[in-house]
Amino acid sequence: MDDEHSLDDAEHSAEVRAALLRAVETQVRDGDPPETAQTLERLMGEGYPRDEAVRLIGFVLADELFQIMKQEREYDHERFVRLLTRLPETP
């Protein structure tokens, strides 16, 4: 792999991470689903800094999106909530 390709991959990964974090922040702001904000509050109550808690929730969101694409299925709210309740354990 050449350096230019590696740089493009790194930039793409950073963009994807930023988009996921924005999506989590939007869910928290809009209260949709409410479990995202509840999970953020729970994790912060357990001592996680806000940015770390958002990042953990982002792992769950990324996993659900990956499963949607991989399995060509609809969003599974029950699965998403179940994974949120398991945090800080990540999928």
C-alpha positions as CSV (number, residue, x, y, z in Angstrom):
1,M,0.0,0.0,0.0
2,D,1.4,3.4,-0.9
3,D,1.5,6.4,1.4
4,E,-1.1,8.3,-0.6
5,H,-3.6,5.4,-0.4
6,S,-2.9,5.1,3.4
7,L,-3.5,8.8,3.8
8,D,-6.8,8.6,1.9
9,D,-7.9,5.7,4.1
10,A,-7.0,7.6,7.3
11,E,-8.9,10.7,6.2
12,H,-11.9,8.5,5.3
13,S,-11.8,6.8,8.6
14,A,-11.6,10.1,10.4
15,E,-14.6,11.3,8.4
16,V,-16.6,8.2,9.3
17,R,-15.7,8.5,13.0
18,A,-16.7,12.2,13.0
19,A,-20.0,11.4,11.2
20,L,-20.8,8.7,13.8
21,L,-20.1,11.1,16.7
22,R,-22.3,13.7,15.1
23,A,-25.1,11.1,14.7
24,V,-24.8,10.2,18.4
25,E,-24.9,13.9,19.3
26,T,-28.0,14.4,17.1
27,Q,-29.7,11.4,18.8
28,V,-29.0,12.9,22.2
29,R,-30.1,16.4,21.2
30,D,-33.3,15.2,19.6
31,G,-34.1,12.5,22.2
32,D,-34.5,10.0,19.4
33,P,-34.1,7.3,20.4
34,P,-34.4,8.3,24.1
35,E,-32.1,5.4,25.1
36,T,-29.1,7.1,23.6
37,A,-29.4,10.1,25.9
38,Q,-30.2,7.8,28.8
39,T,-27.1,5.7,28.1
40,L,-25.0,8.9,27.9
41,E,-26.3,10.0,31.3
42,R,-25.7,6.5,32.8
43,L,-22.1,6.3,31.5
44,M,-21.3,9.8,32.7
45,G,-22.8,8.8,36.1
46,E,-20.4,5.9,36.1
47,G,-17.5,8.3,35.8
48,Y,-16.9,8.2,32.0
49,P,-16.0,11.6,30.5
50,R,-18.7,12.8,28.1
51,D,-16.5,12.5,25.0
52,E,-15.6,8.9,26.0
53,A,-19.3,8.0,26.6
54,V,-20.2,9.4,23.2
55,R,-17.5,7.4,21.6
56,L,-18.7,4.2,23.3
57,I,-22.2,4.9,22.0
58,G,-20.7,5.5,18.6
59,F,-19.3,1.9,18.7
60,V,-22.9,0.6,19.1
61,L,-24.2,2.8,16.4
62,A,-21.4,1.7,14.0
63,D,-22.1,-1.9,14.8
64,E,-25.8,-1.6,14.1
65,L,-25.1,0.2,10.8
66,F,-22.6,-2.5,9.8
67,Q,-25.1,-5.2,10.6
68,I,-27.7,-3.4,8.5
69,M,-25.4,-3.4,5.5
70,K,-24.0,-6.8,6.0
71,Q,-27.3,-8.6,6.6
72,E,-29.3,-6.3,4.3
73,R,-31.9,-5.8,7.0
74,E,-33.8,-3.0,8.6
75,Y,-32.7,-1.1,11.7
76,D,-33.3,-3.3,14.8
77,H,-34.2,-1.0,17.7
78,E,-34.4,-3.7,20.3
79,R,-30.8,-4.9,19.3
80,F,-29.5,-1.3,19.4
81,V,-31.0,-0.8,22.9
82,R,-29.7,-4.1,24.1
83,L,-26.2,-3.2,23.0
84,L,-26.5,0.2,24.7
85,T,-27.4,-1.4,28.0
86,R,-24.2,-3.5,27.8
87,L,-21.9,-0.5,27.5
88,P,-19.1,0.0,28.5
89,E,-18.7,-3.5,27.0
90,T,-18.5,-2.9,23.2
91,P,-19.9,-5.1,20.5
